[in-house]
């Protein structure tokens, strides 16, 4: 039974969560909707959900294999994956390796400038407020996450950054920055923090190492065109195009 026959629990900008087949599981459905600037800019990009489902499956599976525990269980269909149900921590965790986007605007650092070291930033997940940037002080004071959870989040983010930087560099792509989310999974009275949401060109800035061409959501944000072609190129380089549907492969040149 696919997600569409099940009870919808939550719909976000790019994904829908449905009730899972057994307790403690959910079905995550990847939509073709693209949004930017807190959903002020919207479009439907044919095939985006299919590609992001596959890329996120690929990355999450490999992270699991190196001990970075996450919510991914298995892919169910072109657009759906079975995931563990987590209690989402209301933070967006952004890891930056190169100046781009809002960091460049805020601090006046030219886009493309390598940062002296990777910088991890936090935003409070709240669309009405525009996901404002917050500090570790805010996070622990308002009890969005405990000090121990924050330590775990920081350690996991560093591991994800190291892994993704190597994974993409091996196929000629520079990992500029990325956004991830975390959730709590309960085992009895004990709660553990694991990686959740997705890792895809929607949530990473990915630049071609040779040309500097953007292969990510900035193509949509900045009206650069060829959004799906760029996402498809990322999937092709990662070697996950072989059993992708021909409708999407047809967009490659």
GIDAJO-V521630 format. One record per residue. N is the residue number from 1. RES is the residue in three letters. OMEGA is omega in whole degrees, -180 to 180 (999 if undefined). Layout:
n->N res->RES omega->OMEGA
n->N res->RES omega->OMEGA
This chain:
n->1 res->UNK omega->-179
n->2 res->UNK omega->-176
n->3 res->UNK omega->-174
n->4 res->UNK omega->177
n->5 res->UNK omega->-175
n->6 res->UNK omega->-178
n->7 res->UNK omega->177
n->8 res->UNK omega->-178
n->9 res->UNK omega->-174
n->10 res->UNK omega->172
n->11 res->UNK omega->178
n->12 res->UNK omega->-176
n->13 res->UNK omega->-175
n->14 res->UNK omega->-175
n->15 res->UNK omega->173
n->16 res->UNK omega->175
n->17 res->UNK omega->177
n->18 res->UNK omega->174
n->19 res->UNK omega->-180
n->20 res->UNK omega->-179
n->21 res->UNK omega->175
n->22 res->UNK omega->-178
n->23 res->UNK omega->179
n->24 res->UNK omega->178
n->25 res->UNK omega->175
n->26 res->UNK omega->170
n->27 res->UNK omega->180
n->28 res->UNK omega->-177
n->29 res->UNK omega->-178
n->30 res->UNK omega->-180
n->31 res->UNK omega->174
n->32 res->UNK omega->-179
n->33 res->UNK omega->173
n->34 res->UNK omega->177
n->35 res->UNK omega->176
n->36 res->UNK omega->178
n->37 res->UNK omega->179
n->38 res->UNK omega->175
n->39 res->UNK omega->175
n->40 res->UNK omega->177
n->41 res->UNK omega->-175
n->42 res->UNK omega->173
n->43 res->UNK omega->172
n->44 res->UNK omega->-178
n->45 res->UNK omega->-175
n->46 res->UNK omega->175
n->47 res->UNK omega->-177
n->48 res->UNK omega->-178
n->49 res->UNK omega->-180
n->50 res->UNK omega->-178
n->51 res->UNK omega->-179
n->52 res->UNK omega->176
n->53 res->UNK omega->-177
n->54 res->UNK omega->-179
n->55 res->UNK omega->-180
n->56 res->UNK omega->176
n->57 res->UNK omega->-178
n->58 res->UNK omega->-176
n->59 res->UNK omega->-178
n->60 res->UNK omega->179
n->61 res->UNK omega->-180
n->62 res->UNK omega->176
n->63 res->UNK omega->176
n->64 res->UNK omega->-175
n->65 res->UNK omega->177
n->66 res->UNK omega->173
n->67 res->UNK omega->173
n->68 res->UNK omega->-172
n->69 res->UNK omega->-180
n->70 res->UNK omega->-170
n->71 res->UNK omega->-175
n->72 res->UNK omega->175
n->73 res->UNK omega->177
n->74 res->UNK omega->176
n->75 res->UNK omega->-177
n->76 res->UNK omega->-175
n->77 res->UNK omega->-179
n->78 res->UNK omega->-175
n->79 res->UNK omega->-172
n->80 res->UNK omega->172
n->81 res->UNK omega->176
n->82 res->UNK omega->-178
n->83 res->UNK omega->174
n->84 res->UNK omega->177
n->85 res->UNK omega->178
n->86 res->UNK omega->171
n->87 res->UNK omega->-173
n->88 res->UNK omega->173
n->89 res->UNK omega->-169
n->90 res->UNK omega->-179
n->91 res->UNK omega->165
n->92 res->UNK omega->-179
n->93 res->UNK omega->-176
n->94 res->UNK omega->178
n->95 res->UNK omega->-175
n->96 res->UNK omega->176
n->97 res->UNK omega->-177
n->98 res->UNK omega->180
n->99 res->UNK omega->178
n->100 res->UNK omega->173
n->101 res->UNK omega->-173
n->102 res->UNK omega->179
n->103 res->UNK omega->178
n->104 res->UNK omega->-179
n->105 res->UNK omega->-176
n->106 res->UNK omega->-170
n->107 res->UNK omega->178
n->108 res->UNK omega->178
n->109 res->UNK omega->-177
n->110 res->UNK omega->179
n->111 res->UNK omega->-179
n->112 res->UNK omega->178
n->113 res->UNK omega->177
n->114 res->UNK omega->180
n->115 res->UNK omega->-178
n->116 res->UNK omega->173
n->117 res->UNK omega->179
n->118 res->UNK omega->-179
n->119 res->UNK omega->177
n->120 res->UNK omega->179
n->121 res->UNK omega->178
n->122 res->UNK omega->171
n->123 res->UNK omega->177
n->124 res->UNK omega->-177
n->125 res->UNK omega->179
n->126 res->UNK omega->-176
n->127 res->UNK omega->-178
n->128 res->UNK omega->-180
n->129 res->UNK omega->-179
n->130 res->UNK omega->177
n->131 res->UNK omega->-175
n->132 res->UNK omega->178
n->133 res->UNK omega->-180
n->134 res->UNK omega->180
n->135 res->UNK omega->176
n->136 res->UNK omega->177
n->137 res->UNK omega->179
n->138 res->UNK omega->-174
n->139 res->UNK omega->-179
n->140 res->UNK omega->-180
n->141 res->UNK omega->-178
n->142 res->UNK omega->175
n->143 res->UNK omega->173
n->144 res->UNK omega->174
n->145 res->UNK omega->178
n->146 res->UNK omega->178
n->147 res->UNK omega->179
n->148 res->UNK omega->178
n->149 res->UNK omega->179
n->150 res->UNK omega->176
n->151 res->UNK omega->179
n->152 res->UNK omega->180
n->153 res->UNK omega->-180
n->154 res->UNK omega->-179
n->155 res->UNK omega->-180
n->156 res->UNK omega->180
n->157 res->UNK omega->178
n->158 res->UNK omega->179
n->159 res->UNK omega->178
n->160 res->UNK omega->180
n->161 res->UNK omega->179
n->162 res->UNK omega->-177
n->163 res->UNK omega->-177
n->164 res->UNK omega->179
n->165 res->UNK omega->179
n->166 res->UNK omega->-179
n->167 res->UNK omega->-178
n->168 res->UNK omega->180
n->169 res->UNK omega->-179
n->170 res->UNK omega->179
n->171 res->UNK omega->173
n->172 res->UNK omega->180
n->173 res->UNK omega->177
n->174 res->UNK omega->176
n->175 res->UNK omega->-176
n->176 res->UNK omega->177
n->177 res->UNK omega->177
n->178 res->UNK omega->178
n->179 res->UNK omega->175
n->180 res->UNK omega->178
n->181 res->UNK omega->-178
n->182 res->UNK omega->177
n->183 res->UNK omega->177
n->184 res->UNK omega->173
n->185 res->UNK omega->-174
n->186 res->UNK omega->174
n->187 res->UNK omega->-172
n->188 res->UNK omega->179
n->189 res->UNK omega->-173
n->190 res->UNK omega->177
n->191 res->UNK omega->179
n->192 res->UNK omega->179
n->193 res->UNK omega->175
n->194 res->UNK omega->178
n->195 res->UNK omega->-179
n->196 res->UNK omega->176
n->197 res->UNK omega->-177
n->198 res->UNK omega->169
n->199 res->UNK omega->-174
n->200 res->UNK omega->176
n->201 res->UNK omega->172
n->202 res->UNK omega->-171
n->203 res->UNK omega->179
n->204 res->UNK omega->166
n->205 res->UNK omega->-176
n->206 res->UNK omega->-179
n->207 res->UNK omega->174
n->208 res->UNK omega->-174
n->209 res->UNK omega->-177
n->210 res->UNK omega->-173
n->211 res->UNK omega->-175
n->212 res->UNK omega->-180
n->213 res->UNK omega->-179
n->214 res->UNK omega->-177
n->215 res->UNK omega->-170
n->216 res->UNK omega->-174
n->217 res->UNK omega->176
n->218 res->UNK omega->177
n->219 res->UNK omega->177
n->220 res->UNK omega->-178
n->221 res->UNK omega->-171
n->222 res->UNK omega->178
n->223 res->UNK omega->-180
n->224 res->UNK omega->-180
n->225 res->UNK omega->177
n->226 res->UNK omega->-178
n->227 res->UNK omega->-177
n->228 res->UNK omega->178
n->229 res->UNK omega->-179
n->230 res->UNK omega->177
n->231 res->UNK omega->-180
n->232 res->UNK omega->179
n->233 res->UNK omega->177
n->234 res->UNK omega->179
n->235 res->UNK omega->-179
n->236 res->UNK omega->-178
n->237 res->UNK omega->179
n->238 res->UNK omega->176
n->239 res->UNK omega->-178
n->240 res->UNK omega->179
n->241 res->UNK omega->-167
n->242 res->UNK omega->179
n->243 res->UNK omega->173
n->244 res->UNK omega->-179
n->245 res->UNK omega->-176
n->246 res->UNK omega->179
n->247 res->UNK omega->-180
n->248 res->UNK omega->179
n->249 res->UNK omega->-180
n->250 res->UNK omega->180
n->251 res->UNK omega->-178
n->252 res->UNK omega->175
n->253 res->UNK omega->999
